[in-house]
Amino acid sequence: MDDLLELFEKDTGFNSFHLDGQTIILDDYLQVRPEKRDLLEKYIKEGKLRIGPFYILQDDFLISSEANTRNMLIGIDEAKKWGAPVNLGYFPDTFGNMGQAPQMMLGAGLKAVAFGRGVNPTGFNNEVLTDKKYASQFSEMWWEAPDGSKILAILFANWYSNGNEIPVDRQEAKAFWDKKLSDASKYASTDNLLMMNGCDHQPVQKNISQAIKVANELYPDIEFVHSNFEDYIAAVKESLPEDLSTVSGELTSQETDGWYTLANTSSARIYLKQMNTEIQRLLENIAEPLAAMAYDSKDKYPSDEFRYAWKTLMQNHPHDSICGCSVDEVHSEMVTRFKKAKEVGKFLAEAAAKELLTKIDTSKFSAKLKPFVVFNTAGYKKTGIAEIFLEYKRIPFAGEYIEKLYDRLEQEALPELAVIDVNGNTVEAEITDGGSSFGYDLPKDKFRLPFMAKYIRIRVIMKDMLPMSWKSFALVEQKADIHEQENIVKNAGALLENEFLRIKVAQDGSLNVTDKKNGNTYSKLMVFEDTGDIGNEYIFKQPEGDETITTVNTKAEITVKANSYMYGEIEITHRINIPVSADELLEKEQKSIVEFRNRKASRSEITAELILKTKLILERGSQQIKLETSFDNQMKDHRLRVLFNTEIIGSEHEAESIYEVIKRSNSVSDTWQNPTNAQHQQSFVNISDENHGVTVANYGLNEYEILKDRSTIAVTLLRCVGELGDWGYFPTPEAQCLGKHTAKFAISFHGDEQDKLRTFHEAVNFQIPFSVYQTDIHTGTYEADYQYASIEGEAFMLTAFKKKENSDEIITRGYNMTDKLQKFNININGRTAEKCNLLEEPVSEEISDEIRPAEIVSCCWRKF
């Protein structure tokens, strides 16, 4: 940045510098050069420094749909504070490109995209492209989204640094340009040849004006212009041929040898992906919906705090950060940022809930009761257990010996207790002693207030709780109703059963499940496998001759942890012996920079026991099996996965991606050489046929693979490697992920296509807990049980329910999960809607009660 500003001052012929499509560097630079603000603003407004439209250069697939949108929304908003953002969707080095990018870019007012990966340029070699979806003769092409949106796409066919380090010496320049012009001419559809001067490993070339002058002298028939993307795109559009190729959907190098798709970054440092999922859900699906419902006034809504939380989170979203493919120091700082963003998100959620609770009328409960409110802030009805540690009795510190308070509370006997709803009806609940503990309040207008309190742990079954709604309950001193229903767990933990599912646990710990609703049975679900990995943070590579270790034919231990008519919980313990690391040859090969495909290292002959403890929970009324595997990893250079053999063999499967449920092939192209084919997922993957299917949900486990049998879903729980990879030797001991880990996943079963959509919503809801808060008895403007917004349409997936910044308006956003026209409707009491774009600006299109295939719909809701 120092060099750029100096160059702008000294070289008036220097046209401009493209700041890599982002604005974050402006914040970073001003932290250490605050005195340069005026100079930055001057050159941005003059067009010398081209910024935006994004906040950061993200990885498309490893952040949520909303995070991709907020990156544009915040990036464009912040760029406009300086000047005009570049009107270009810029993806020079993302590890694959999301299929909805054309619709998203057009929805943000961007008219073209530029990218570096995902499409094979064939050039003028007379190759027939009839059967190739991901190849283009030209470096310019049309890119079509699943909804039919098309945008002009420019591929960096010779990479995004093809004009790097241009010589000034005439002889060197002639040799340089002869090759570069020939290379670019192979692919360009017009006579405008794009040369990208610089890259992320390169300082700015200070003598670029002189180098261009020399080039013009050497080639009098060619005009060399120091340009910018706006001028370049305008020139290209004027002379585009009619026979441009069209590529469709996501671009992940499907028609290559499969080794450098970099999809395995989705399993590098999985702990980062898990933290990211937690905070995205906290902001998108808890804090923002609660705040949208709580704050009527734009002056009260914490826009600045949400902006701070989102920016802090997105600072972890660049493609070399969230992908887990940097040195350890980078990722240690990410953990700190995640923690900061989480604390802000928790504060915003709790503050919004506290504000909203004051508006909920609980006066129907009698004075001595202790009310609490359960919120479903997901975009779909939700079944499950809501849990709260409710404060039953409090003793302030003032006036008593503090050290006696704990014992005093612990010795008090509890009366018989029950939970009632707002109409006085007893509800199904598990009530247990929650113990005593220290607590404190931090009032805004006085000193801290410490206390000791007695708590009651309450678990309530919520059956099909409506989206964006709440229900009020109260703890009452009375005898609870005795239920005669059967407990969930039977046969010492070998059998669990509710209305919908019957689960038999086999001797080896795998699951045999009967879907009672649809009459289908599935066997050998949840088998664990472990393999060696001599690759790197970017790419998985199993050693040659390595034998996969599985839990098949092992003997698992089963322990019953909880059992009632409401829910059952068992723990399944697997013990497998695996090598402690790769052998000594791997380190030598890494230091020698032997390309991973040429490595001969094997796994060590020394083994140790890996203990996997899996918590299995089945709840009354639920059609989903919830699973949580915990283990202490002390082994290196290996990958751990869990397998689900659906026994449904088909040609394709589905997975949640960015604003779409994408259909991907179960087989690879004829050019594919990699023996594996890892894929990205957001919250679920599904295999099904026209009659039935299985959906596997996850929590921050972004890598899966459909195995070669075309019926088994493999989800990666942990991948441990010791080096960054790429162009040198950079050891990354923390990427071995030593220590304790917990992986959460779930399984749902369905019948036909319509029933399948239910499991997709269940998978997303698996990541969104109920929010439960204690309150007092008071009057309010909202009823005790209330649905703030109704959302109808099984095919519609809600992604945002938030306030528009600095506005009273509410923004809703979501998409059609199918490739068919679907019915959908949203209604917010007291508000009327108009359609808006992804920047939350009104558009002229009317709102319909139908949503087009794969369409993203954003609406702005104003008060009547």
N, C-alpha and C positions, 0 to 999 in steps of 0.2 A: 504493500500500500504506500509506503514511503517512496519507493521507486516510481510508482505510478504518478503520484502527485508531483514529483520532481520532473518527470517526463512531460506531463501536461504543461508545466511551466516553461520548459526549455524547448520543446519540439512542437511548434504550432501545426506541423503537418501530421502529427499523430492523431488519427481519426478518433478512436475510442477504444476502450477496453471493456470486454464483456465479463462481468463479475460472477461468472459461473452460475447464473440463474438464481441467485439467492441474495438475501439481505443481511443474514446473520453476521457477516464479516464487518459490517458497519458498526454494530454494537460492540463487537470484540475490539475493533481498532480504536474506537473512541474511549475504551476503558484505559488504554495506555497512551493514547494521543488525543486527549480531550480538546487540546487547543486547535486541532485540525478540523473541527466541525464545520466552520464557515467555508473552508476550502473544499471540503467534501461536497457540501451543498452546492457550491458554485459549479463544480465540474459535473455533478449529476444533472443539474438543470441545463447545463450547456450540452449535455449529451456525450461528454467525454467518458464518463463512468456510467456504464449501463448496468442497471440493477434489477433484481427480481426476475420473474414474478413470484418466486417461492421464498419462504423464510429459510429453509435449508434444502439441500439436495438429498431427498429421502430415499429409503428403500421402499418401493411400492408395496411389496407383498407382506412385509413383516410389521407393518403398522396398520391400524384399522382404517376402514373407509372414511370415517370422520377425521382421523388424523391426517389423511391425505388431503381432505377438503380444507381443514383448518390451516394446513401448510400454505395452501393457495390464498385463503381468505386473509390470514394474518400477513403473509408475505406481500400481497398486493396492497393491502391497507397501509402497511409500513412503508412500502416503496413510494406510494403516493404522497406520503408526508415529505419525501425528499424531492420527488420529481415524478416522471412517468416510468412505470415498470416496463420491461421488455415484453412485447406481446408475443411470447413464445413459450410453449411448454417444453422445458429443457431437461432431458434425461440422458446426459452423455454417458454415464457409467452405471446406471442402475442395473442390478443383477436380474434382468428380465423386466418386461413392461406389462402393466396391468391392462386387461382387455377393455376396460371401460375408460381408458385414458381419453379417447376421442370425445366421448360424451361429456366427460368431466372438464376437459379443456375448453370445449365450446360453451359449456355451462358457466365458465368463468370469463368468457369473452376473449379467449385465446384462439387465434385462427390457424396456428401451425404448431407442429412439434418437431423436435430434433432429438435423436436418440442414437445410442451406439451399439446396442446388443439386440439380438432376437430375430433378425432377418438375415438370410443369406443373400448377398448381392451376387448375381451371376454375371453381370456385364454383357458385353457384345460377343458372346461365344455361341450363339444360336441354340442355346439350351432351351428345351421345351419345358414350360412351367405349368402345364395343364394340371398336373396332379400335385403341385407343390403350393401349400397354403402360406408358407412362411419364407418365400423367396421372391426377389424382385430383380428384374433386369437392370433397373436404374437405382441410383441413390435417392431419387425422389419417387414417392408413391402415395397412394391413398391408403389411409388406415381406417378401417371400419369397426365400430364398437358393436356389441351384441344387439343394441337397440336400433342399429342402422345408421347411426351418426357417422359422418365421414369427415376426416380432417387431412390436410396436406401434411405429409410426414417426410422428414429429411433424415436419411440414415448416414451416419459417419462411416461410410463404406471403407475408407482408408484410416479410420479411427479418429478420435476427437483431437489428436495432436499431429495431424498429417502435414501441417505447415510449420513445424517446430524448428527453431534454430536455423533460420534462413541465412546462408553465407552472404557476405559482402564482397569477398574476393571473387573476381569475375570468373576465373577458371572453376573454382569450387561451386559458385552459383550456377554455372552452366550445367555441371554434372547433377547438381541437386534438382534444378528445375526440369531437366530432361526427364528424370525419373518421376518426379511428383506430378508433372503435367500428364504424363502417360498414364500413371496410376489412376488419377482422378477422372481422366477422359474415358476410362473403361466403363464407368458407371453413370456419369452425369447425363441427364436427359436434356439439358439445355447447354448453352455455351457459357454458362456461369459456373465456374469451378470453385468450390469452397475449399479454402486452405485455413485450417485452424492453427493459429500461431501461439503455441503455449499449451500447458497442461498443468495438472495438479502436482507435478514433480519439478516444475520449471519456473524460475523467476521471469519477469517480463523481459522481452528482448528490447534493449534500449536503442539499438541502432536499426530498428525495423524500417524507418523511413528511408534510410540510406540503402537498405537491402532491397526495398521495393523499387527505388530509383534505378539500381543496377539491373534488376530484372526487366524493367521497361526498356532499358538500353539494349539488353541482350536479345529481346524478343519484340521487335517493332510491330509485329502483327498481332500481338496479344496485349491487352491493357490490364496491368496489375493495379488493383485499387485496394487501399487500406479501408475496409468497409465495416459494416455492423450488420446484425441480423435483420433489422427492419429493412434496410436498403437491399440486402441480399435476397430476402424472401420476396420482396416486391418485384425485383428483377426476374427471379425464377418464375413467379406466377405469370408474368407477361409472355413467357415463351414455353410454357409447359406443353408437351405433346399430348395427343389424345389417347395414346396407348399405354398410359401408366398402369402399372400393376396395382391391385388392391390386396392388402393383407388384412386379415380379420382376427379380432379377439386378442388374447394375450400373446405376447411375443417372448418366448423363453428359449429360443434356439432349439426348437423341437426337431429341426431337420439338420442337425449337426452330428458329430460323433458322441455327443452327450457328456464329454468330460469337463468342459468349461462353462456349463450353465450356471455354476456357482450356487445351485439350489441348496447344497449342503450347508450354506451359511445359516439356513433356518434351524439347524441343530447345533451350531457352534455356540457355546456358552448359553445353554438353555435358560439358566437362571435370569439372564437379562430379558429374555422373551416373557418369562413368567412375571417379572416385575412390571414390564411394560403393559401386559394384559391387565394386571391388577389396577394400574393407575389410569389407563384408558377407560376401563369400565367405571372406575370411581368418578372420573370427570364426566364422561358421556352419559352414563346410565344411572347415576345416583345424584351427584352434586348438581348437575345442570337441570335435570327434571325437577328436583326438589326446589331449587332456586327459582325456576320458571313459575312454579305453582305458588311459591311463597311471597314473592315480591311483586306487588302491583305497580310500584313506581319505578321508573328508570333510574331515579336518584338513589334508590336503595339497592338495586341489583348490583352485585359486586363485579362489574365488567372488568375493571383493572386487575382484580385478584385472579379472575379466570384467565385473563390474557397472560398474566405472569405464570400461572400454573401450566398453561398450554405451551408457552415458549420454553419453560424449563424442561418440560417433557420432550418437546420436539428437538431440543438440543441433543437428545439421545437417539434421534431418528435418522441421521445421515447413514448412507449405505455402508460405510465402513465402521459404523458405531453399532447400530441395532443388529447388524449382521454378525457381530462378534468376531470380526476379522482384523483386529488391530492388536497393538502391543498391550500388555497388561495394564500399563498406566492409564491408557485411554479408558479402559473398561472399569477400572477402579473409580475414576471420576464419574462415570455414568451411574454407578451405584449411589454415589452421593447425590447426584441430581434426581434420581428416582425417589430417593428418600425425601428430598425437599419438595418435589411435586406432590408426593403422597400426603405429606403433612398439610400442605395448602389445601389439597382436595378434601381431606378429612375435615378440616376446619370449615370449609365452605359448605360441605354437606351438613354438618352438625348445626351450623348457624342458620342455614335455610330451614332445616327441620324444626329448630326451635321457634323460628318465626312462623312457620306454617302451623305448628301445634297451637299457637295462641289464637289462631283463627278457626280451629276445629271445635265445635260445640260438644263438650262432654258432660253437660249439665244433667243429662238423663241418669247418669250414675249417681248413687247416693253418696253422701259426704265422706263416709269412712272408707270407701273403696279406693283402690290404687289403679288408675287407668293407664293404658298404654295403647299405642297406635302402630299398626302394621301397614307399611307402604309397599306397593308393587310399582316400581318405577321402570319396569321393562315394558316393551312395546307389544307384549302378547300376554294372554292369560297365563298364570303361573300356579303350579301345584307343588307343594313342598312344606317343609317345616320352618316356621318362623321362630326365632329364639331370642330371648332377652334375659339379662340378669337384672331383675327389677329390684330397686331399692325398697326394702320393706320397713326398715327402721333406721333412723339416723340419730347419732349423739354427737353434738358439736364438741370440740376440744375445750371450749371455754368453761372454766369453773370446775373441772374434775381432773383427777389424776389420769393423765393420758394412757399410761401403760395398763390401766385396769379396764379400759373400755372394751378391748378386744375380747377378753375373757367374759366380761359381763354379757356381751351380745351372744357369744357362742354357747353360754349356759342357758339362755332363754329357750324354752320349748315352743315350738311352732304349733299353732292351732291347725285344724283341718282347713284346707284351702281349695278353692276351685276358681275357674276362669269363666266369666260370663260375657256375652255380647251386649250391645247397647239396648237390646230388648229384654235383657234379663235372663236369656236362655243360657244354660250351661253348654260350653263348647268342649270338644275333645282337646285335652291338654295334658302334658306331663309336667308335674310340679315337684321340684326337689329343692333341698336346702342348697343355696348357692354360696354359703359361707360368709364370713365377715372379713372386711378389708378396709384399709385406709382410703379416703377420698378427699376431694377438695373442690371448691368452687372458686372461680376467679371473676368476681363481679367487676363490671366496668366502672363502678362508682365508689368502690371501697376496697379495703385490704382483703387479702385471701382469707377463705373460710375453710379451715381443715375440719374433718370429721371422721368418725368411724361409723360404718354402716353394715347392717345385715342385709343380705341379698337372697332373693328367691329366683331360682332358674326355672324359666317357663318355656315350654315348647308347645306350639300350637300348630295343628294341621290346617294349612290353607289350601282349599280345593278350588281349582280353576278361578283364582283371584284375578279380577279384570285388570287390564293394563292401565297405568296412570290412575290408580285408585288407592284408597286407604280404608281400613276397617278399624274400629275402636273396640277394645276389650277392657276388662277390669279384673283384678285379683280380688276375690271376696272370701271372707272367713265363713265357709260353709262346707258341708260334706260334698265331695264330688260324686257324680253319678258313676256307678260301677258298670263297666262295659263287659259284655259277655263274649265279645268277638275273639277269634283265635289270634294268638301271637304270630308275628311274622316268621320267626326262626323256629325250625323244627329239626329233629334228628341230630342234636348236638352241633348244629351249625352246618350240616351237610345239605340242608334244604331251607330255602326262603320262599315265601309265597304271599302274594297279595291278590287283589281282584284281577290284575292284568297279567302278572308274570309269575312263573314258577321256575325257580333257579336251583339246580342240583350242582353241588360242588364235587367234582371228580377227585380221585385220589391224588392226582398230580396238581390239583388246585385250579384246573381249568373249569370253565362254566358250561353247563348244558342248560339252555334256556328255552322254555316254552312260552310263546306269545299266545296267551289264552284268548285274547280278543280276536286274533286273526287265524289261530289254529296252526301256527308254524313252530317248528322246533329247530334250534341251532345248537351245535355241539362244538366242543374244543375252542370256545371263546376264551381269550385272555391266556395266551401262552407267552412266556418271556423268552427272549433270545439275546445272546451276547456274541459279538464278533470282534475281531481285532480291527484297528484302524491305524494305518501308517500314512495317512494323508495329512491334511492340515486344516486350518480353520475354514478354508474355502471349500475343500473337496474331501469326501470320504473315499478311502481306498482300503479294501480288505486285503490282507496279505495273501499272496499266492499259496494255495493249498491249505488255507486256514479253515478249520472245522468249526462250524457254528455250534454254540452250546445253547441248549434250550432246557426248559423245565418239563418237557414231555417225558413221561415215565419216571419222574421224580416222585417223592412222597412229601406232600405238603402238610402242614399243621393247620388245624382250624380251631379258633378260639371264639366263643360267643362273647361279644362286648356289651351288647344291649339287646333287649328283647321285650317287646310289648305289642299290643294291637296297633299302635301308631307307626312304629318303625322297628326294623331289625338291623343290627350291625354285627358283622363277624370280621375277624382278622385272619387272613390267609398268609401263612409264612412259607416262603420258598427259600431253599438254601442251595446255591450252586457254586462250584469251584471254577474259577476262571484265572487265566494268567495275570500276574501282577502288573505286567507291562509288555511292551515289545522287547525284543532282544537287543543286545548292545549294538548290533549293526545299524539300527535305525538312527541313532544319534550321529554316527559317522556319516551316514548317507545324508542326513539333514545338513550337517556342517559342510559337506562336500557339495551341497546344492544339487543333489541327484533328483531329477524330476520324479514326482511321486509315482508315476506309472512305471518307472524303471527301477524302483526299489526292490530289493531282495530280502528285506528284513522280515522276520517272523515274530510270532508271539513267544514270550519267555516260557521256559519249561517250569518255572516256579509258579505255583498257583496259591490262591487264598480264597477263603469263603466269602461270597457276597450274599448277604441276607436281605431278602425282599419281603417287606411286610405290607400287605395290601388290605386296606379297610374297604369292605363292601357294605353299602347301605341300600336298603330297600324300604321305601316309605309307603304308607297306606295311600291309595289313590294315585300313585305315580306309575307312569309307564316307562320310567328311566331307571337304570341301575347306575348308581354313583360309586366310583372307585377312586382310591387314593393310595398310591404306592410310595412307601418311604424306605430309604436305604442310606447307608453310610459308605460312600464310594472312596476306597483307598487304592483303586487300580487305575492304571494309566493306559493310554493308547487303545481305547475300545469304544464300542457303541452298544447301548442297551435299548432294546425295543420291546413293545408289547404287540402281540399278533391277535387278530380276530378273523378266523376263517368263516366267512359268511356262507360258504358252499353255494353261492350264487355266481355263476360264471357268465360274464358278459363282455361286450366289446368296449364299454366305457363306464365311467363312474362320475360322481358329482362331488364337488367340494365348495365350501364358501371361500370366495376370494373378495376382491374389492368391489363393492356394489354389484356383485353378481354371484349366483350359484353356477359355477362353470362346469360344463361337461368336458371331461378329459379322457383321452384314449387309454385303454388298459394295455396297449401294445406300443412299441416304439417304431420309429421310421427305419427304413432299410439302411440308413447311414449310421445308425446308433451303434456305438461300440462299448460304451460303459455298461458293465453288467448290472448296474442299479439304475433306477429312474426316480429319484426323490422328487417330491412336489411340495409346494407351499399350501398351507391351509390357514384360514382364520379359526373359526370355532368348530368346524365339523367336516367329515367326509362320509360319503354314503355310497353303498353298493346295493343295487336293487334290480328287479325286473318288473314286469307289468303287474305282478301279483303281490310281491312282498319285498322287504329289504331291511337293511341294518344301517343305522347312523351312529357313528362313533364321534362323540364330542370330546373336546379337550380344553385345558386351561393353560394357555401359553406354550403349548407343544405344537410348533408350527410346521414340523416336518412329518410327512407320511409317505408311504409308498404302497402301490398296489403290486403285490408280488406276481411272479411269472405265472402262477396258477390262475391269475385273473379273478380270484375270489377272496383273497386274504388282504386285509387292511393292516399295515404295519405302521405303528406310530412310534417315533423316536422319543425316548424318555431322557436319554443322556448320550452325549458324544464327547469323548475326551481325546484331545490331541496336544502336542507339545510345541507347535510352531505356527507362525502366521502363514507362511507359504509365499507364493507369488515370486518376486524377483530376487530374493536374497534369503539369508538365514537370520530369522528373528525368533529366538526362543520365546515361548509364551507358557511358562509353567502353570499359570493360573487357568489356562484353557483346559488343563487336565481335570478341572472341576472336582478336586478332592474335597471330601467332607460330606455333610448330610444334605440330602435332597428329598423333596416330596413332589410327586407328579400326580396331577388330578385328571381324570378322564371319566367318560360315562358312555353307556350304550342304550340306545332306544331301538324299538322295532316297529314296523308299520306294515300296512296292507298296501292299498293302491296308491296312485299318484297323489290324490288329495290328502290321504292320511300321512304320506311322506312329509308334507309341508309342516305338519304338527311336530315331527321329530326335529326339523330344522330349527323351529322356534325353541323347542326344548333345549337344543344344544346351545343356542345363544343365551337362554335363560340360565343355563348351568353356570355361566360366568357372572350372573347378576343376582346377588343375594337379596332377600327381603331386607328392607330397612325398618328397624323396630326401635321406637323411642318411648320412654316413659313420659307422662304428662300429669297434670293435675285436673281438677274439676272446675270448669269455667264455661261461660257462654262463648259463642263464636258465630261467624258468618257462614261457615261451612258445616254441613251435616256430619255427624260422627262417622257414618259410612257413606262414602262418596266416590264417584268416578269423575275426575277432573276433565279427562278427555277420553272419548270413545274411539277405538281404532278397529275397523272391520276389514276383513279380507285376509284369508289364509296365506295368499301369495305375497302379501306386502310385509317387508322387513323394515321396521323402524330403526333408523340409525341416529337420529338427533331429535331431542325435545328440549329446547333451550330458549333463552331470551336473545333477541337481536341486540347487539351491543349498543349501549346508550339509547335504548328505545324501550317502550312498553310492549312492543310486539313480540309474539312468540313465534319461533321457527320450528317447523317440523320437517323432517327429511327422511326418506326411505326409498326402497326400490322394489321392483317386481322380481321375485326370485325365479320366475319361469320364463319360457320363451313363447308364452301365449298371452293374449289379452285377458286381463283379470279384473274382477270387481274389487273396488276398495273405497273406503270412506273414513274420513277423520272428522270428528266434531268436538269443538271446545265450547262449552257453555259460555254465552255472553260475548263470543268473538266471531268474526267473519274472516274468511281467508281469501287471499289472492296468491297466484302462483309467483314464485321468484326463482332466480338462478342460484348457482352455488355461492355467489357473493352476496346473497340475500337481498338482491335488487329486484323490484317488481318487473315482470315480463307481461306481454300482452296476451299470452295464451290463457284461455279459460280453464278453470279447474273442472275436471270430469270425474264421474264416479267409476271410471275405468282407468286402468293403468296399462300402458303399452308394454309389450315384451321387453324385459330388461331395462325399463325406463327408470331413471332416477327422478323423484318428484320432491321438490322443496316448496313449502308454503309458508306464507307470512300471515299471522293471525292478529288482527286488530280488534280492539274493543268496539262493541256496538256504539 
